[in-house]
């Protein structure tokens, strides 16, 4: 059974940085693309970033492009999201997800498995 476990998020001041990690288990991690999404109460979950199976391709939402980096370590079965220059509007619950293909996907409906989510709060 696939499990995705995100690291604890936290409270960060605006302008600060935070790195989230997500450890996967249950199937061969290096076969599948991975993604990060986020959700604010009362709003739909939105795409943040995605990475292909070997990390050669990445894709970002316009809202985080230039401030965030998605990466992965297949030897550790872990995907990361480094977020810099954080803004209060980045406050959300962040979810990692595992795709059912090797590629970069932005549509959450195409992801098979999800972590439990981790809260990131950015104070102004």
PAVO-62508 format. One record per residue: x, y, z of N, C-alpha, C, CB in turn; residue in three letters; residue number from 1; chain. Coordinates in nm, 3 decimals. Glycine has a CB too. Layout:
N
(node (X, Y, Z), (X, Y, Z), (X, Y, Z), (X, Y, Z), "ALA", NUM, "A")
...
This chain:
124
(node (0.085, -0.119, 0.000), (0.000, 0.000, 0.000), (0.088, 0.124, 0.000), (-0.096, 0.000, 0.122), "UNK", 1, "A")
(node (0.056, 0.214, -0.091), (0.136, 0.336, -0.101), (0.103, 0.430, 0.015), (0.110, 0.407, -0.236), "UNK", 2, "A")
(node (0.208, 0.484, 0.074), (0.192, 0.586, 0.176), (0.281, 0.703, 0.145), (0.224, 0.530, 0.316), "UNK", 3, "A")
(node (0.229, 0.821, 0.164), (0.305, 0.944, 0.147), (0.295, 1.020, 0.278), (0.251, 1.030, 0.027), "UNK", 4, "A")
(node (0.409, 1.054, 0.332), (0.412, 1.122, 0.461), (0.490, 1.252, 0.448), (0.475, 1.031, 0.570), "UNK", 5, "A")
(node (0.419, 1.363, 0.465), (0.484, 1.493, 0.455), (0.550, 1.529, 0.587), (0.382, 1.601, 0.414), "UNK", 6, "A")
(node (0.653, 1.609, 0.575), (0.716, 1.664, 0.695), (0.624, 1.767, 0.758), (0.854, 1.726, 0.663), "UNK", 7, "A")
(node (0.654, 1.800, 0.881), (0.576, 1.905, 0.947), (0.607, 2.038, 0.882), (0.607, 1.910, 1.100), "UNK", 8, "A")
(node (0.502, 2.116, 0.855), (0.520, 2.247, 0.795), (0.569, 2.345, 0.899), (0.390, 2.297, 0.732), "UNK", 9, "A")
(node (0.491, 2.447, 0.923), (0.529, 2.538, 1.029), (0.485, 2.681, 1.004), (0.675, 2.534, 1.049), "UNK", 10, "A")
(node (0.528, 2.765, 1.096), (0.497, 2.908, 1.091), (0.624, 2.982, 1.050), (0.443, 2.960, 1.229), "UNK", 11, "A")
(node (0.613, 3.061, 0.946), (0.729, 3.133, 0.893), (0.690, 3.278, 0.871), (0.779, 3.068, 0.760), "UNK", 12, "A")
(node (0.783, 3.366, 0.891), (0.757, 3.507, 0.861), (0.766, 3.532, 0.711), (0.857, 3.598, 0.936), "UNK", 13, "A")
(node (0.693, 3.629, 0.667), (0.698, 3.667, 0.527), (0.842, 3.697, 0.487), (0.607, 3.790, 0.500), "UNK", 14, "A")
(node (0.879, 3.648, 0.370), (1.016, 3.664, 0.324), (1.106, 3.549, 0.361), (1.073, 3.790, 0.379), "UNK", 15, "A")
(node (1.058, 3.464, 0.446), (1.138, 3.350, 0.491), (1.129, 3.232, 0.395), (1.095, 3.307, 0.628), "UNK", 16, "A")
(node (1.194, 3.123, 0.437), (1.201, 3.003, 0.355), (1.157, 2.882, 0.435), (1.342, 2.982, 0.300), "UNK", 17, "A")
(node (1.116, 2.781, 0.362), (1.073, 2.657, 0.425), (1.091, 2.546, 0.324), (0.925, 2.665, 0.476), "UNK", 18, "A")
(node (1.138, 2.430, 0.371), (1.147, 2.315, 0.284), (1.055, 2.205, 0.335), (1.292, 2.265, 0.274), "UNK", 19, "A")
(node (0.967, 2.162, 0.250), (0.880, 2.049, 0.281), (0.939, 1.924, 0.218), (0.735, 2.074, 0.231), "UNK", 20, "A")
(node (0.919, 1.813, 0.285), (0.959, 1.686, 0.228), (0.842, 1.589, 0.235), (1.083, 1.629, 0.300), "UNK", 21, "A")
(node (0.849, 1.489, 0.151), (0.742, 1.388, 0.147), (0.808, 1.254, 0.120), (0.633, 1.422, 0.037), "UNK", 22, "A")
(node (0.797, 1.165, 0.215), (0.856, 1.033, 0.204), (0.751, 0.934, 0.154), (0.914, 0.986, 0.339), "UNK", 23, "A")
(node (0.788, 0.861, 0.050), (0.695, 0.766, -0.011), (0.737, 0.623, 0.018), (0.687, 0.789, -0.162), "UNK", 24, "A")
(node (0.640, 0.536, 0.026), (0.666, 0.394, 0.044), (0.552, 0.316, -0.021), (0.680, 0.356, 0.195), "UNK", 25, "A")
(node (0.580, 0.190, -0.048), (0.474, 0.102, -0.098), (0.484, 0.062, -0.243), (0.346, 0.166, -0.076), "UNK", 26, "A")
(node (0.557, 0.139, -0.323), (0.582, 0.098, -0.461), (0.708, 0.168, -0.510), (0.461, 0.129, -0.552), "UNK", 27, "A")
(node (0.755, 0.130, -0.626), (0.883, 0.181, -0.675), (0.871, 0.330, -0.705), (0.927, 0.105, -0.801), "UNK", 28, "A")
(node (0.929, 0.409, -0.617), (0.916, 0.555, -0.621), (0.966, 0.614, -0.752), (0.990, 0.618, -0.505), "UNK", 29, "A")
(node (1.077, 0.561, -0.802), (1.143, 0.623, -0.917), (1.066, 0.606, -1.047), (1.280, 0.567, -0.933), "UNK", 30, "A")
(node (0.960, 0.532, -1.047), (0.881, 0.512, -1.169), (0.784, 0.628, -1.192), (0.804, 0.380, -1.161), "UNK", 31, "A")
(node (0.746, 0.697, -1.086), (0.632, 0.786, -1.092), (0.665, 0.933, -1.074), (0.534, 0.746, -0.989), "UNK", 32, "A")
(node (0.589, 1.016, -1.146), (0.598, 1.158, -1.123), (0.536, 1.194, -0.989), (0.530, 1.234, -1.236), "UNK", 33, "A")
(node (0.579, 1.306, -0.936), (0.531, 1.353, -0.807), (0.486, 1.497, -0.817), (0.640, 1.338, -0.699), "UNK", 34, "A")
(node (0.395, 1.535, -0.730), (0.348, 1.673, -0.733), (0.320, 1.726, -0.594), (0.223, 1.683, -0.816), "UNK", 35, "A")
(node (0.316, 1.857, -0.586), (0.273, 1.927, -0.465), (0.151, 2.012, -0.499), (0.388, 2.016, -0.406), "UNK", 36, "A")
(node (0.055, 2.010, -0.410), (-0.066, 2.089, -0.421), (-0.089, 2.160, -0.289), (-0.188, 2.002, -0.460), "UNK", 37, "A")
(node (-0.178, 2.258, -0.290), (-0.211, 2.325, -0.164), (-0.357, 2.364, -0.163), (-0.122, 2.449, -0.143), "UNK", 38, "A")
(node (-0.408, 2.382, -0.043), (-0.549, 2.415, -0.028), (-0.569, 2.509, 0.089), (-0.632, 2.290, -0.010), "UNK", 39, "A")
(node (-0.649, 2.610, 0.063), (-0.691, 2.706, 0.164), (-0.836, 2.675, 0.198), (-0.673, 2.855, 0.115), "UNK", 40, "A")
(node (-0.875, 2.685, 0.324), (-1.016, 2.656, 0.359), (-1.113, 2.736, 0.274), (-1.041, 2.686, 0.506), "UNK", 41, "A")
(node (-1.213, 2.667, 0.220), (-1.313, 2.732, 0.139), (-1.278, 2.744, -0.007), (-1.340, 2.865, 0.193), "UNK", 42, "A")
(node (-1.157, 2.699, -0.041), (-1.115, 2.707, -0.181), (-1.076, 2.568, -0.230), (-0.997, 2.805, -0.197), "UNK", 43, "A")
(node (-1.073, 2.553, -0.360), (-1.032, 2.427, -0.418), (-0.882, 2.407, -0.403), (-1.073, 2.420, -0.566), "UNK", 44, "A")
(node (-0.843, 2.281, -0.399), (-0.701, 2.250, -0.395), (-0.638, 2.291, -0.527), (-0.677, 2.099, -0.366), "UNK", 45, "A")
(node (-0.520, 2.350, -0.519), (-0.457, 2.400, -0.641), (-0.318, 2.341, -0.659), (-0.449, 2.552, -0.638), "UNK", 46, "A")
(node (-0.278, 2.332, -0.783), (-0.147, 2.280, -0.820), (-0.038, 2.378, -0.779), (-0.140, 2.252, -0.970), "UNK", 47, "A")
(node (0.074, 2.323, -0.731), (0.189, 2.405, -0.695), (0.308, 2.371, -0.783), (0.225, 2.386, -0.547), "UNK", 48, "A")
(node (0.347, 2.244, -0.786), (0.466, 2.205, -0.861), (0.461, 2.055, -0.889), (0.595, 2.242, -0.784), "UNK", 49, "A")
(node (0.532, 2.013, -0.994), (0.539, 1.872, -1.027), (0.676, 1.840, -1.083), (0.428, 1.833, -1.127), "UNK", 50, "A")
(node (0.713, 1.713, -1.071), (0.845, 1.669, -1.116), (0.833, 1.530, -1.177), (0.948, 1.669, -0.999), "UNK", 51, "A")
(node (0.906, 1.508, -1.285), (0.901, 1.379, -1.353), (0.982, 1.275, -1.276), (0.953, 1.392, -1.497), "UNK", 52, "A")
(node (0.976, 1.154, -1.321), (1.031, 1.043, -1.243), (1.179, 1.056, -1.210), (1.008, 0.918, -1.318), "UNK", 53, "A")
(node (1.259, 1.107, -1.301), (1.401, 1.123, -1.273), (1.438, 1.267, -1.242), (1.483, 1.073, -1.391), "UNK", 54, "A")
(node (1.338, 1.351, -1.236), (1.365, 1.490, -1.200), (1.410, 1.577, -1.314), (1.465, 1.495, -1.094), "UNK", 55, "A")
(node (1.406, 1.526, -1.435), (1.458, 1.605, -1.548), (1.361, 1.713, -1.589), (1.488, 1.514, -1.666), "UNK", 56, "A")
(node (1.233, 1.692, -1.561), (1.133, 1.793, -1.597), (1.058, 1.837, -1.472), (1.033, 1.738, -1.703), "UNK", 57, "A")
(node (1.041, 1.966, -1.461), (0.963, 2.023, -1.351), (0.867, 2.125, -1.408), (1.055, 2.087, -1.244), "UNK", 58, "A")
(node (0.765, 2.153, -1.330), (0.666, 2.252, -1.373), (0.609, 2.318, -1.249), (0.552, 2.187, -1.460), "UNK", 59, "A")
(node (0.585, 2.449, -1.260), (0.540, 2.526, -1.145), (0.417, 2.609, -1.180), (0.652, 2.615, -1.094), "UNK", 60, "A")
(node (0.336, 2.633, -1.080), (0.228, 2.728, -1.098), (0.287, 2.868, -1.105), (0.123, 2.716, -0.983), "UNK", 61, "A")
(node (0.216, 2.957, -1.166), (0.264, 3.095, -1.177), (0.280, 3.158, -1.039), (0.168, 3.179, -1.262), "UNK", 62, "A")
(node (0.201, 3.113, -0.944), (0.203, 3.175, -0.812), (0.332, 3.145, -0.735), (0.085, 3.127, -0.732), "UNK", 63, "A")
(node (0.402, 3.038, -0.768), (0.524, 3.004, -0.695), (0.647, 3.004, -0.784), (0.509, 2.868, -0.631), "UNK", 64, "A")
(node (0.630, 3.018, -0.913), (0.743, 3.013, -1.006), (0.845, 3.119, -0.971), (0.695, 3.032, -1.151), "UNK", 65, "A")
(node (0.970, 3.076, -0.969), (1.077, 3.169, -0.935), (1.105, 3.177, -0.785), (1.043, 3.304, -0.986), "UNK", 66, "A")
(node (1.013, 3.126, -0.703), (1.032, 3.128, -0.558), (1.044, 2.989, -0.499), (0.918, 3.202, -0.491), "UNK", 67, "A")
(node (1.007, 2.889, -0.576), (1.003, 2.753, -0.522), (1.077, 2.657, -0.614), (0.858, 2.707, -0.503), "UNK", 68, "A")
(node (1.128, 2.551, -0.555), (1.197, 2.447, -0.631), (1.150, 2.311, -0.584), (1.350, 2.460, -0.616), "UNK", 69, "A")
(node (1.106, 2.231, -0.678), (1.070, 2.093, -0.647), (1.187, 2.005, -0.688), (0.939, 2.049, -0.719), "UNK", 70, "A")
(node (1.217, 1.908, -0.606), (1.327, 1.816, -0.635), (1.293, 1.680, -0.575), (1.464, 1.871, -0.579), "UNK", 71, "A")
(node (1.373, 1.581, -0.612), (1.349, 1.449, -0.557), (1.479, 1.373, -0.541), (1.254, 1.371, -0.646), "UNK", 72, "A")
(node (1.480, 1.282, -0.447), (1.592, 1.194, -0.425), (1.536, 1.052, -0.432), (1.664, 1.223, -0.287), "UNK", 73, "A")
(node (1.555, 0.988, -0.545), (1.495, 0.855, -0.563), (1.560, 0.750, -0.473), (1.507, 0.812, -0.709), "UNK", 74, "A")
(node (1.682, 0.775, -0.433), (1.747, 0.680, -0.342), (1.682, 0.684, -0.203), (1.898, 0.712, -0.331), "UNK", 75, "A")
(node (1.623, 0.798, -0.171), (1.558, 0.814, -0.041), (1.406, 0.809, -0.051), (1.601, 0.944, 0.022), "UNK", 76, "A")
(node (1.355, 0.788, -0.171), (1.209, 0.786, -0.193), (1.142, 0.911, -0.139), (1.148, 0.662, -0.126), "UNK", 77, "A")
(node (1.203, 1.023, -0.167), (1.155, 1.148, -0.109), (1.149, 1.258, -0.214), (1.246, 1.192, 0.008), "UNK", 78, "A")
(node (1.044, 1.337, -0.206), (1.032, 1.456, -0.289), (1.030, 1.577, -0.197), (0.902, 1.450, -0.378), "UNK", 79, "A")
(node (1.086, 1.686, -0.247), (1.100, 1.808, -0.167), (1.033, 1.926, -0.237), (1.250, 1.839, -0.141), "UNK", 80, "A")
(node (0.996, 2.022, -0.156), (0.951, 2.151, -0.208), (1.018, 2.259, -0.126), (0.794, 2.164, -0.203), "UNK", 81, "A")
(node (1.113, 2.325, -0.188), (1.183, 2.437, -0.125), (1.108, 2.564, -0.161), (1.333, 2.445, -0.170), "UNK", 82, "A")
(node (1.063, 2.635, -0.061), (0.988, 2.759, -0.085), (1.064, 2.876, -0.024), (0.844, 2.749, -0.025), "UNK", 83, "A")
(node (1.089, 2.976, -0.106), (1.161, 3.095, -0.063), (1.073, 3.218, -0.081), (1.292, 3.111, -0.143), "UNK", 84, "A")
(node (1.117, 3.327, -0.021), (1.043, 3.454, -0.031), (0.894, 3.432, -0.006), (1.065, 3.519, -0.171), "UNK", 85, "A")
(node (0.866, 3.363, 0.100), (0.727, 3.327, 0.128), (0.641, 3.450, 0.155), (0.721, 3.233, 0.248), "UNK", 86, "A")
(node (0.515, 3.437, 0.111), (0.419, 3.546, 0.126), (0.301, 3.496, 0.210), (0.371, 3.597, -0.013), "UNK", 87, "A")
(node (0.229, 3.583, 0.274), (0.111, 3.539, 0.350), (0.013, 3.459, 0.265), (0.039, 3.660, 0.409), "UNK", 88, "A")
(node (0.005, 3.490, 0.137), (-0.087, 3.416, 0.050), (-0.041, 3.274, 0.019), (-0.106, 3.491, -0.079), "UNK", 89, "A")
(node (0.079, 3.240, 0.064), (0.125, 3.101, 0.052), (0.071, 3.015, 0.167), (0.278, 3.096, 0.050), "UNK", 90, "A")
(node (0.007, 3.076, 0.262), (-0.050, 3.002, 0.373), (-0.155, 2.903, 0.323), (-0.112, 3.098, 0.477), "UNK", 91, "A")
(node (-0.137, 2.777, 0.357), (-0.227, 2.672, 0.308), (-0.185, 2.539, 0.370), (-0.225, 2.663, 0.152), "UNK", 92, "A")
(node (-0.268, 2.439, 0.347), (-0.226, 2.301, 0.374), (-0.165, 2.249, 0.245), (-0.348, 2.211, 0.421), "UNK", 93, "A")
(node (-0.044, 2.198, 0.257), (0.029, 2.148, 0.142), (0.024, 1.996, 0.138), (0.176, 2.198, 0.145), "UNK", 94, "A")
(node (-0.004, 1.944, 0.019), (-0.015, 1.799, -0.001), (0.085, 1.753, -0.106), (-0.159, 1.761, -0.042), "UNK", 95, "A")
(node (0.150, 1.641, -0.081), (0.225, 1.578, -0.189), (0.137, 1.468, -0.248), (0.362, 1.521, -0.139), "UNK", 96, "A")
(node (0.165, 1.437, -0.373), (0.085, 1.337, -0.443), (0.173, 1.261, -0.540), (-0.033, 1.403, -0.516), "UNK", 97, "A")
(node (0.136, 1.136, -0.562), (0.210, 1.050, -0.653), (0.124, 1.021, -0.775), (0.253, 0.918, -0.583), "UNK", 98, "A")
(node (0.183, 1.044, -0.889), (0.115, 1.027, -1.017), (0.106, 0.878, -1.051), (0.189, 1.104, -1.129), "UNK", 99, "A")
(node (0.033, 0.848, -1.155), (0.028, 0.710, -1.203), (0.110, 0.694, -1.332), (-0.117, 0.667, -1.227), "UNK", 100, "A")
(node (0.186, 0.800, -1.364), (0.275, 0.792, -1.480), (0.410, 0.851, -1.440), (0.215, 0.868, -1.603), "UNK", 101, "A")
(node (0.501, 0.852, -1.535), (0.635, 0.901, -1.508), (0.649, 1.051, -1.528), (0.734, 0.829, -1.595), "UNK", 102, "A")
(node (0.544, 1.116, -1.576), (0.560, 1.252, -1.627), (0.510, 1.360, -1.534), (0.490, 1.264, -1.756), "UNK", 103, "A")
(node (0.523, 1.482, -1.580), (0.479, 1.598, -1.505), (0.330, 1.619, -1.532), (0.562, 1.724, -1.543), "UNK", 104, "A")
(node (0.251, 1.627, -1.428), (0.107, 1.647, -1.441), (0.062, 1.759, -1.348), (0.031, 1.516, -1.411), "UNK", 105, "A")
(node (-0.028, 1.841, -1.395), (-0.079, 1.950, -1.312), (-0.221, 1.924, -1.264), (-0.075, 2.080, -1.388), "UNK", 106, "A")
(node (-0.286, 1.828, -1.323), (-0.425, 1.797, -1.291), (-0.431, 1.701, -1.172), (-0.499, 1.738, -1.414), "UNK", 107, "A")
(node (-0.488, 1.745, -1.063), (-0.488, 1.660, -0.943), (-0.567, 1.531, -0.964), (-0.546, 1.737, -0.826), "UNK", 108, "A")
(node (-0.658, 1.530, -1.058), (-0.737, 1.409, -1.084), (-0.651, 1.296, -1.139), (-0.849, 1.440, -1.181), "UNK", 109, "A")
(node (-0.532, 1.328, -1.187), (-0.444, 1.228, -1.245), (-0.349, 1.167, -1.143), (-0.364, 1.290, -1.358), "UNK", 110, "A")
(node (-0.357, 1.211, -1.021), (-0.270, 1.158, -0.915), (-0.343, 1.049, -0.837), (-0.225, 1.273, -0.819), "UNK", 111, "A")
(node (-0.269, 0.943, -0.813), (-0.328, 0.826, -0.749), (-0.330, 0.832, -0.597), (-0.255, 0.704, -0.791), "UNK", 112, "A")
(node (-0.223, 0.883, -0.541), (-0.207, 0.877, -0.396), (-0.172, 1.013, -0.339), (-0.099, 0.775, -0.359), "UNK", 113, "A")
(node (-0.217, 1.035, -0.216), (-0.200, 1.167, -0.152), (-0.150, 1.151, -0.010), (-0.332, 1.245, -0.154), "UNK", 114, "A")
(node (-0.069, 1.247, 0.031), (-0.030, 1.254, 0.170), (-0.143, 1.314, 0.253), (0.098, 1.336, 0.187), "UNK", 115, "A")
(node (-0.118, 1.323, 0.383), (-0.221, 1.371, 0.474), (-0.227, 1.523, 0.480), (-0.197, 1.316, 0.613), "UNK", 116, "A")
(node (-0.128, 1.588, 0.427), (-0.124, 1.734, 0.427), (-0.047, 1.789, 0.545), (-0.264, 1.789, 0.427), "UNK", 117, "A")
(node (0.014, 1.903, 0.524), (0.088, 1.970, 0.630), (0.063, 2.120, 0.621), (0.239, 1.938, 0.620), "UNK", 118, "A")
(node (0.041, 2.181, 0.737), (0.005, 2.322, 0.741), (0.129, 2.410, 0.730), (-0.070, 2.354, 0.871), "UNK", 119, "A")
(node (0.121, 2.506, 0.640), (0.223, 2.610, 0.629), (0.152, 2.744, 0.651), (0.296, 2.605, 0.488), "UNK", 120, "A")
(node (0.203, 2.819, 0.746), (0.145, 2.949, 0.777), (0.253, 3.054, 0.764), (0.083, 2.951, 0.920), "UNK", 121, "A")
(node (0.225, 3.156, 0.685), (0.320, 3.264, 0.664), (0.262, 3.390, 0.726), (0.351, 3.284, 0.512), "UNK", 122, "A")
(node (0.332, 3.445, 0.823), (0.284, 3.563, 0.892), (0.339, 3.689, 0.827), (0.322, 3.559, 1.040), "UNK", 123, "A")
(node (0.260, 3.794, 0.829), (0.303, 3.920, 0.766), (0.378, 4.006, 0.865), (0.184, 3.996, 0.710), "UNK", 124, "A")
